[in-house]
């Protein structure tokens, strides 16, 4: 262990993350990689974008995380007629007090599921920009903190679906990671079929990590040591995306910080207080993939994503891995 963290703190953090993982597996069958990346995102204090077909367990994933942490959970169903104030809240005039009183919207929760976020108009999507960046909502010039921890898990239908609006670059950059759920394997799906049909809010999960301990996990991530050679490795990957001819623009500074923080969280999840190159390599695609667009956009969104990930793989493969 390094001088920056005590061995007992690292061990306690791993035990807490292991408890969360085991508890979430009760509700999410056969998706250990998805659960792990969700926990990495939470520990890093980031937000998660889940892009996939409806009915694959995205809502259950968000609810399982909230229940396991004993945190307040809200689900916002994004639709084309949803207004920004339906998300953030609104100031209402109180005749007794003779003043405007702020009524918080559903964004005021620790774990917020923004369901089918790309079905809302860009104006409503933009209501999330401030709160996802600063964990506060400004209404009539007054800032209202949403509290901590705070995490948005947004689900997105494939953008070629009818009635969807592509998320702008500024919104995509707010998400630490983008992942896909995918279909379960046959044995796991068989187990799902055998279980009684339940709505997500009837899933019986007991909290296994108090909210205060969850906040402690997020504080510890910043203390995970990252050697200069690994930091340079991150920088070389980010810089290479900015000179890649296939990309319209490279990864932003926010993207570089996201990759570093996610690697620190992954190290803590695996019981280490230092980052290895493998932590960075494992997270390049989910952390950077959604921040990049091709110069010549493909007609098929899936084809474009495949091309972006192939270019990222080629870029990373050309950079020497520190030893």
C-alpha atoms as one frame of an Amber mdcrd trajectory, in Angstrom:
protein
   0.000   0.000   0.000   1.181   3.535  -0.702   1.691   6.220   1.888  -1.490
   7.981   0.810  -4.021   5.394   1.997  -4.170   2.943   4.861  -4.507  -0.754
   4.072  -7.595  -0.961   6.297  -9.345   1.789   4.314  -8.657   0.050   1.008
  -9.852  -3.298   2.393 -13.032  -1.728   3.784 -13.741  -0.044   0.452 -13.360
  -3.291  -1.470 -15.602  -5.120   0.993 -18.281  -2.449   0.617 -18.103  -2.621
  -3.186 -18.211  -6.418  -3.077 -21.360  -6.266  -0.925 -22.969  -3.889  -3.403
 -22.039  -6.145  -6.312 -23.392  -9.281  -4.613 -26.631  -7.548  -3.634 -27.251
  -6.144  -7.113 -26.664  -9.588  -8.628 -29.849 -10.751  -6.889 -31.864  -8.512
  -9.222 -29.548  -8.356 -12.250 -28.797 -11.839 -13.572 -25.637 -12.623 -15.499
 -24.430  -9.056 -15.958 -21.411  -8.833 -13.656 -19.529  -6.605 -16.100 -22.443
  -4.157 -16.237 -22.746  -4.111 -12.437 -19.011  -3.552 -12.065 -18.979  -0.597
 -14.430 -22.034   0.874 -12.720 -20.224   0.691  -9.387 -17.072   2.200 -10.911
 -19.198   5.068 -12.184 -20.811   5.583  -8.773 -17.500   5.437  -6.896 -16.013
   7.941  -9.338 -18.910  10.313  -8.677 -19.993  10.196 -12.323 -23.144   9.654
 -14.350 -23.963   6.662 -16.529 -25.600   6.462 -19.960 -27.078   3.068 -20.849
 -27.896   2.706 -24.518 -29.851  -0.345 -25.561 -33.198  -1.761 -26.538 -36.148
  -1.486 -24.115 -36.849  -4.339 -21.706 -33.296  -5.470 -20.931 -33.156  -4.446
 -17.265 -31.853  -0.866 -17.380 -34.475   0.418 -14.929 -33.911  -2.555 -12.629
 -30.185  -1.807 -12.595 -30.743   1.765 -11.395 -33.273   0.708  -8.757 -31.024
  -2.090  -7.484 -28.186   0.390  -6.968 -30.433   2.801  -5.067 -31.864   0.074
  -2.829 -28.446  -1.409  -2.123 -27.218   2.027  -0.986 -30.427   2.932   0.882
 -30.638   6.102  -1.191 -33.683   8.050  -2.405 -34.615   7.001  -5.939 -36.666
   8.812  -8.561 -37.570   7.786 -12.090 -38.305  10.423 -14.709 -39.994   9.222
 -17.880 -38.723  11.517 -20.615 -41.301  12.254 -23.307 -41.629  14.828 -26.070
 -44.035  16.972 -23.994 -41.876  16.999 -20.834 -40.881  20.528 -19.751 -37.610
  21.559 -18.043 -39.535  22.542 -14.891 -41.037  19.031 -14.794 -37.489  17.858
 -14.127 -35.921  20.562 -11.985 -38.903  21.980 -10.128 -40.596  25.366 -10.129
 -41.123  28.383  -7.867 -44.797  28.713  -6.850 -46.308  31.745  -5.205 -47.373
  31.069  -1.610 -50.255  33.396  -0.689 -49.777  32.862   3.045 -46.081  33.683
   3.007 -46.553  36.196   0.178 -43.470  34.956  -1.585 -42.400  32.433  -4.173
 -41.527  29.011  -2.714 -39.435  26.491  -4.626 -41.037  23.098  -5.173 -38.279
  20.580  -5.993 -38.703  18.374  -9.028 -37.897  14.665  -9.323 -34.225  15.420
 -10.022 -33.851  15.904  -6.256 -32.848  12.350  -5.299 -29.585  10.492  -4.802
 -30.115   8.046  -7.688 -32.139   9.407 -10.599 -33.210   7.317 -13.564 -33.674
   9.491 -16.661 -35.635   6.946 -18.665 -35.491   7.230 -22.462 -33.734  10.569
 -22.171 -33.511  11.049 -25.924 -37.301  11.089 -26.318 -37.396  14.568 -24.744
 -36.724  17.729 -26.708 -33.248  19.318 -26.581 -34.673  22.110 -24.392 -35.735
  19.624 -21.722 -32.501  17.660 -22.048 -30.593  20.862 -21.316 -32.298  21.086
 -17.908 -29.869  18.371 -16.775 -26.678  20.177 -17.807 -26.177  22.211 -14.627
 -27.320  19.594 -12.142 -25.149  16.854 -13.673 -22.124  19.143 -13.568 -22.532
  20.934 -10.243 -25.174  18.896  -8.345 -27.387  21.948  -7.969 -30.367  23.545
  -9.693 -30.636  27.312 -10.179 -34.156  28.730 -10.247 -34.844  32.462 -10.225
 -31.211  33.146  -9.395 -31.132  30.859  -6.337 -29.072  27.678  -6.265 -30.646
  24.567  -4.728 -28.213  21.681  -4.021 -29.602  18.233  -4.769 -27.520  16.601
  -2.032 -24.939  13.838  -2.048 -24.411  11.290  -3.348 -25.999  12.218  -6.652
 -25.955  10.072  -9.767 -27.964  10.143 -12.972 -28.446   6.864 -14.811 -29.941
   7.705 -18.185 -31.323   5.186 -20.635 -31.276   5.924 -24.327 -33.076   4.145
 -27.113 -31.120   3.607 -30.335 -31.131   7.002 -32.056 -32.631   5.614 -35.240
 -35.864   4.953 -33.323 -38.805   7.150 -34.334 -39.412  10.130 -32.034 -35.903
  10.427 -30.612 -33.639  13.475 -30.408 -29.848  12.977 -30.448 -28.131  14.151
 -27.261 -25.902  17.197 -27.917 -22.147  16.942 -27.354 -22.354  19.035 -24.178
 -24.842  16.546 -22.716 -22.865  13.476 -23.762 -19.767  14.952 -22.145 -21.567
  15.032 -18.780 -21.731  11.240 -18.688 -18.681   9.505 -17.279 -19.440   6.304
 -19.177 -21.721   4.837 -21.806 -22.454   1.117 -21.675 -24.842  -1.420 -23.155
 -26.818  -4.057 -21.242 -27.127  -6.653 -23.988 -29.255  -9.782 -23.907 -28.645
 -12.229 -21.033 -27.160 -15.638 -21.692 -29.640 -18.526 -22.012 -29.154 -19.953
 -18.456 -29.598 -16.483 -16.916 -32.661 -15.722 -19.036 -34.149 -19.073 -18.057
 -33.747 -18.124 -14.403 -35.442 -14.788 -15.120 -38.355 -16.577 -16.798 -38.770
 -18.927 -13.851 -39.055 -16.110 -11.324 -42.440 -14.464 -10.711 -42.984 -11.373
 -12.829 -42.325  -8.250 -10.791 -42.161  -4.525 -11.363 -38.853  -2.962 -10.471
 -40.163  -1.239  -7.333 -41.370  -4.556  -5.889 -37.870  -6.053  -5.957 -36.939
  -6.957  -2.391 -33.368  -5.822  -1.789 -32.015  -4.885   1.602 -29.514  -2.008
   1.864 -25.983  -3.336   2.320 -23.967  -0.082   2.316 -25.163   3.015   4.210
 -25.256   6.263   2.289 -22.450   7.704   4.444 -20.225   4.764   3.519 -21.046
   5.324  -0.148 -19.868   8.916   0.174 -16.687   7.684   1.834 -16.031   5.460
  -1.184 -16.207   8.494  -3.466 -13.787  10.397  -1.256 -11.298   7.503  -1.303
 -11.219   7.337  -5.104  -9.464  10.701  -5.298  -6.728   9.336  -3.005  -5.894
   6.346  -5.232  -2.324   6.859  -6.436  -1.656   7.206 -10.146   1.979   7.131
 -11.193   3.326   9.697 -13.664   3.931   7.034 -16.305   0.276   5.943 -16.131
  -0.853   9.571 -16.132   1.246  10.152 -19.255  -0.392   7.061 -20.776  -3.819
   8.649 -20.239  -2.573  11.925 -21.711  -1.144  10.221 -24.802  -4.452   8.461
 -25.480  -6.425  11.694 -25.128  -3.952  13.679 -27.242  -3.979  11.035 -29.973
  -7.750  11.410 -30.396  -7.219  15.114 -31.140  -4.904  14.396 -34.057  -6.842
  11.428 -35.433  -8.094  12.264 -38.941 -11.223  10.101 -38.549 -12.565  12.151
 -35.633 -14.336  15.481 -36.041 -12.869  16.612 -32.715 -10.795  14.982 -30.004
 -11.590  14.193 -26.400 -12.045  17.237 -24.169 -10.149  17.953 -20.966 -13.228
  16.730 -19.093 -12.874  13.433 -20.961  -9.251  13.033 -19.880 -10.184  13.695
 -16.263 -13.030  11.196 -16.579 -10.676   8.454 -17.790  -8.253   9.127 -14.942
 -10.973   9.140 -12.261 -12.654   6.024 -13.627  -9.308   4.194 -13.591  -8.833
   5.206  -9.947 -12.299   3.875  -9.099 -11.595   0.588 -10.899  -8.365   0.178
  -8.940 -10.271   0.643  -5.660 -12.920  -1.847  -6.793 -10.148  -4.409  -7.244
  -8.648  -3.683  -3.824  -5.696  -1.535  -4.909  -4.679   1.965  -3.871  -2.757
   2.510  -7.111  -3.726   2.546 -10.783  -2.382   0.006 -13.263  -2.313   0.480
 -17.053  -4.927  -2.293 -17.310  -7.368  -0.062 -15.411  -6.986   2.572 -18.111
  -7.127   0.092 -20.992 -10.323  -1.522 -19.694 -12.155   1.816 -19.558 -11.027
   3.582 -22.729 -14.051   2.472 -24.766 -16.868   3.130 -22.235 -15.356   6.441
 -21.069 -14.204   7.941 -24.378 -16.365   6.271 -27.039 -19.423   8.508 -26.605
 -17.308  11.682 -26.664 -16.124  11.152 -30.244 -17.800  11.624 -33.624 -16.569
  10.711 -37.069 -15.747  13.371 -39.664 -17.765  11.384 -42.190 -20.779  10.287
 -40.220 -22.147   6.866 -41.062 -25.788   6.464 -42.015 -26.218   3.734 -39.400
 -25.593   4.713 -35.732 -24.349   1.222 -34.881 -21.916   1.366 -37.779 -20.599
   4.714 -36.529 -20.129   3.418 -33.000 -18.245   0.394 -34.346 -16.002   2.669
 -36.422 -15.271   4.940 -33.443 -14.396   1.991 -31.220 -12.187   0.476 -33.929
 -10.307   3.774 -34.267  -9.901   3.962 -30.471  -8.553   0.406 -30.403  -6.040
   1.265 -33.117  -4.956   4.442 -31.300  -4.450   2.653 -27.989  -2.635  -0.225
 -29.699  -0.066   2.189 -31.127   0.813   3.683 -27.713   3.391   1.779 -25.628
   1.913   0.502 -22.376   3.964   1.601 -19.341   5.551  -1.197 -17.354
